[in-house]
Amino acid sequence: MRDDYDQFTKRGAEIIGVAPHGPDEVRSLVESIRVPFPVLADENREVFAQYEVESRPWSLGQRPGVYVVDASGMIRWAHVGWQQWDIPTNREVLAILDNLEPTQKVSDGR
């Protein structure tokens, strides 16, 4: 999502990452891979639990979750992967954004 960040923002979307690590490790990660969007530290996996993205032994670590949430807070699309690498492509997520009904848009563009 980092590489296509401008394509997401052109659609009125904002990306927020959530990492299952402490603040220092997240800060280091963000600096090393130059992420242009905020990444929140969720060391105790509280956000992951709220979105039902559970870490499972057979998934070799934290399972990835991608959500499209509209401006009212309604989840309009979700994908929770079974393995760390089971993540939808940017093209797939951009298509989801493009196909939202006008009343479901993530932002009004202001």
C-alpha positions in Angstrom: 0.0 0.0 0.0 3.0 2.2 0.5 3.9 2.2 -3.2 0.4 3.1 -4.3 -0.4 5.5 -1.4 -1.2 8.4 -3.8 -3.7 6.2 -5.6 -5.5 5.6 -2.3 -5.6 9.2 -1.3 -6.8 10.2 -4.8 -9.9 8.1 -4.0 -10.4 9.9 -0.7 -9.1 6.9 1.3 -6.7 7.0 4.2 -4.5 4.0 5.2 -3.8 3.3 8.8 -1.5 0.4 9.7 -1.7 -1.6 12.9 1.3 -3.6 13.9 1.5 -6.2 16.7 4.6 -4.6 18.2 5.6 -2.0 20.8 6.1 1.7 19.9 9.9 1.5 19.5 9.7 -1.4 17.1 6.9 0.2 15.1 8.9 3.5 14.9 11.9 1.6 13.6 9.9 -0.3 11.1 8.2 2.9 9.8 11.5 4.6 9.4 13.2 1.7 7.7 10.6 1.1 5.1 9.5 4.8 4.8 5.8 4.3 5.3 3.8 7.5 4.3 0.8 6.6 6.5 0.4 6.2 10.2 1.1 2.8 11.8 -0.2 2.2 15.3 1.5 0.0 17.8 -0.8 -2.7 19.1 1.5 -4.7 21.3 -1.3 -6.3 23.3 -3.3 -7.0 20.1 -6.3 -5.2 21.3 -7.2 -3.7 17.9 -6.6 -7.1 16.3 -9.0 -8.6 18.7 -11.7 -6.0 18.1 -11.5 -6.8 14.3 -11.3 -10.5 15.0 -7.9 -10.8 13.4 -6.4 -13.5 15.6 -2.8 -14.7 15.7 -2.8 -18.5 15.2 0.1 -20.9 15.6 -0.4 -22.4 12.2 -0.4 -18.9 10.5 3.3 -18.5 11.4 2.6 -15.2 13.1 0.1 -12.4 13.1 -2.6 -12.9 10.4 -3.1 -9.9 8.1 -6.4 -8.0 7.9 -7.4 -5.4 5.4 -10.6 -3.4 6.0 -12.4 -0.7 4.0 -14.2 1.4 6.5 -16.4 4.3 5.4 -16.6 7.8 6.9 -19.4 6.7 9.3 -17.3 3.8 10.7 -19.1 1.0 8.8 -16.9 -1.8 7.5 -17.7 -2.0 3.8 -15.2 -4.8 2.9 -12.9 -7.0 4.8 -10.2 -9.6 4.1 -8.5 -11.6 6.9 -5.6 -13.7 5.6 -4.7 -17.2 6.8 -1.0 -16.6 6.5 1.2 -13.5 6.7 1.5 -13.3 2.9 -2.3 -13.7 2.3 -2.9 -10.1 1.5 -5.0 -8.6 -1.3 -3.2 -6.7 -3.9 -3.3 -2.9 -4.1 -5.2 -3.2 -7.4 -7.9 -5.4 -5.7 -8.4 -2.9 -2.8 -8.4 0.1 -5.2 -11.1 -1.7 -7.2 -13.2 -2.2 -4.0 -12.9 1.6 -3.4 -13.8 2.4 -7.0 -16.9 0.2 -6.7 -18.3 1.6 -3.5 -21.7 3.3 -3.8 -21.5 7.1 -3.4 -23.2 6.8 0.0 -20.5 4.3 1.1 -17.4 6.4 0.1 -14.7 6.5 2.7 -14.5 10.3 2.5 -16.2 13.2 0.8 -12.8 14.3 -0.6 -12.4 17.4 1.6 
